[in-house]
Amino acid sequence: MREVTKRRWRVVLDVLLGLFLAFIVATDTVGSRSYWELAGGLAVVAGSVATARRHPAVSLGIALAGALAVPFPYRDRVPVWVVFVLVAMCYQAALRMDRPRTGLLIGAAVVVLGLPLALVVGPDGVGDWAAMVAILVFAGLSPWLLGRYVRLRGDLARTGWRRAEEMESRQRLVADQARLRERARIASDMHDSLGHELSLIAVRAAALEVAGGLDDAQRDAAAQLRTSAAAATERLREIIGVLREDAAPVEPVQGDLGELIARAQASGLCIDSTVDTSAAPPMVARAAYRVVQEALTNVAKHAPGAAVTVRVLSSGAETLVEVVNARPPAGPLPGAASGHVGLIGLRERVRLVGGTLRAEPHDGGFAVTATLPHDAEPAEETPEVASDSTSARALELARRDVRRSLVLAVAIPLALFGLVLAIGGIAFLYQWNTSELPAAAYDGMRLGQARGELALPERQRVARPTRGEPATPPGARCEYYGAGRSFLNDDYAAYRLCFADGKLVSKDWFAEGGS
């Protein structure tokens, strides 16, 4: 459904782009009344827009072919629609083409083909060809380079996020291995404790089997009990071996907390301990042992010399384990990076006894706290979901930022352009209207009148015809005023008043191409 929506939006955007470019073509060619140019421009727009997504090279070729229209005689007019089509299509082609070589070859072919075309049909020959090349450089090559940059930046970003996802997957595998390792250690603990109990049962059954005062039926029962205990021990060993198949060999938890803390103190750690696990079941006591063992290992590795406080207190319902280290005197050990594998294993150990584990910074040091209930089911496992991974969320945020920056990159220049255009338009209209000379006032002027006697507008006309102006009288200074024509006309007709020694010596009305 999402892909269908994307395709529909792409079609809508292509249609809007095509309509916009067609409007530019129509607006630019209506004034020149060149219907062949109008038909050719619309064909270039339709062909380039229709092939832009699936065949960007073809779209680029059609758009660049439209640039060959520049050398044709257009009454000293450069076709503006060519510039708009080149900017839009060259950018999109560069954004979608895998390799730039094809686009560069097409552009070179158009430049080579445009030279003989300009020499044959262009009114200015090489000058028209130079104009076409200039348009190709600024309206074609510049957007092309921008599109290539955007494409390469996008490819680089996608490659980086793929690497990030691969690294996250690798970290997830490491976490799974840590959990399996901890489960294998738990299995070893179970084998030691249960095997020991079963061995005691087998020994007692053997002693009962040879004891006096038993009849044959009782001795057979004792023998069967001894055999069953031995078989159960063997079966337990096989089960533990199966559990260990997917995990590296590990050493089971051995000793008690007192011995563990004593060994850590002997190695140089400054430990203040309070330990009471008399009310803890065996599995809870072993989990508490592992929490303290891993926490002290991390202190020795990452906070050498820091004072450590160990609290292990058991009540009737739960055992609380707390290992807190202060800020290390010399700072953390350089180069001692943590992969958090040990903490992952601890979380798995604590989860399997139904407890909770917290490991977080504390007053410049670090605190590991575990709550281990004595009679609870294993907590529910909450594996990471790939679709909700950190890299996926970061990628979505990065895409949102890119979209926002693209919108701003387009919207801000357009807004500034519109603002400048509006200010310029208002200033132009104001100057146009305040420089208008009424026809009756012009007709009433007589040569030889002093300038101070004439009723002249506040300002002179800036936009006036560039051709058709009569010769200027010798020694005169001329002023220009509006002649009552609309600014939409191309001729910009104007009144010219020439003064010499403060007196009117010449008055003329002239327009583009005639006087």
Disulfide bonds with the S-S distance in Angstrom:
Cys478-Cys498 2.04
